[in-house]
Structure formats: structure tokens, C-alpha cells
Amino acid sequence: MISNLLVIQTDHFVNKIVTEAFAKGCNGTLINIKNYKKNSDLVATYGILRRTGEILKKSKNFWYIDHGYFKSSKRAFAGKTSISDLDGYFRVVHNDFVHSGNGFCQSDRLEKLNLGFKPLRKNGEYIILSEPSHYIKQFFGLENWVEKTINKLKLYTDRKIFVHNKTSEIKLKDLLKKAWAFVSEQSTAGFQAMIEGVPAHYTYKTMEGINSLQEIESGKINYKIFSNLAYGQWKLKEIASGEAWDFLKKDLL
């Protein structure tokens, strides 16, 4: 099954660089999306745009690649996303789009990242509600997600809610200084929030185990998940060398 892995490439420059590295590291077959005709037993690709997301939705066995959970490549959001380098980490997820945090990985990779965890906050003025991007809303069917999530939060808390997105003028790191909790569908910014000592709560089903909306007043930070996340994100050189695949392919054995 591993030898039949198809790595699907688009014409976008980041996708091309990342998929070439992944195909090399896993000895997979690199194929342009224009030439992809039918579902394969096992596929891998970067991102959800330019038809890749639709292919992943139809696949029963896939690897999804995107920017990492922490220390990813530097990006700026001003109308559209721009990337200054590809020196950061990329997440690689089997049959999902973001890691659930579950697992039993050692802490060695995490320790090398030197993330500088801050203590769990003891108080906070508001809840940060991270609004999904237009593309994420479309892909995951999140119509009226902000309104629905606010209404649900009001069942469990009377704290102020601050809606934040990629185009907000106030930086997330500044907001986190006085925040009680961070809420999102499945944003990786939630992991950054936890590094800053602010519990993250998710509405995405496979991530509710980290913290659900019902736990908004009793959110915790399970630092063990960061060891698992560290083994779910890799640099391009680790991906291209096969080091990442040597670990990741265990899911298929």
C-alpha cells in the first residue's frame, strides 16, 4: 500500500516545493492535479485549495500537509497570505487536517523547540473567538459559525467575547495577554494560545478532547499534547530526507 502513494501537486509554488519534498522522502509518485483522474488508495498533498481539498474529502486514506502548529514559516495576512520563507515546520496529518493531540510520543523533539511555555493564566477579561477564514468556512461547511458558537458559549459563560480573524488590526499575541480562553473551530493558533498560558477550546470534533466549549470556565492545558504535535510537524529537509516518513508511516503498518 505504501508503494502506491500518490503525491498530488498543483501549480502553486508552495505546493510544488512541499509535495516534491514529500514525494522524495516517502518514495511516492508525484502527479500534477491536472493528470489525476480517479481516487487512489492513498494520496498526499499540501493545502485544500485548487481542488486538492475535494480530492482529500473523497479519499479514504490520505496525508494532509500544511503549515506547522508552532514555529512554522513566516506568513503575513493582508488581503491574501504571503510567505517570506519556507524554513519553518509543516504539519503532516493522517486522515485528518489537524492533529487531535492524542498520542504517546517522547518529549525529545519538543524540548529542542524551546517554546517557552508560560504558566496557566489565573484570570482574564474576555474570550477570544477566532473566526475561520472564508476558505475554511466553505470547506468545512461552517455557515454562521461565529453566531452559532457565540450562542453556545453564552450557555456556559457570561464573559465578554472578542471576535478575531487574520485581518484584525490587533495582533493575537497582544490579545492573549488579558484573555481567559481561546476558541476556534480547529485553528493552530490555539496551540500558540496554550504556549502563552491561555487554554484553547475547539468545536472541531476530533479536537474537543483538548477542551470543549462546555469547559470554557474550567479549561486546562495538557502539555503532553505538545510532545505529540512535535512529532506531527517537520521541516522540509526532514521530509525530503525520509526522516519524517520513517516515523509517519507507522500509521500504515
ABEGO torsion letter per residue (X at the ends): XAAABBBBBBABAAAAAAAAAAAAAAGBBBBBAAABABBBABBBBBEABGGAAAAAAABABBBBBBBBABGBBBBBBBGBBBBABAABBBBBBBGBABBAGBEABBAAAAAAAGAGBBBBBABBABBBBBBBBAAAAAAAGABGAAAAAAAAAAAABABBBBBBBAABABBAAAAAAABABBBBAABAAAAAAAAAGBBBBBABAAAAAABBAAAAAABBBBAAAAAAAAAABBBAAAAAAGAAAAAAAAAAX
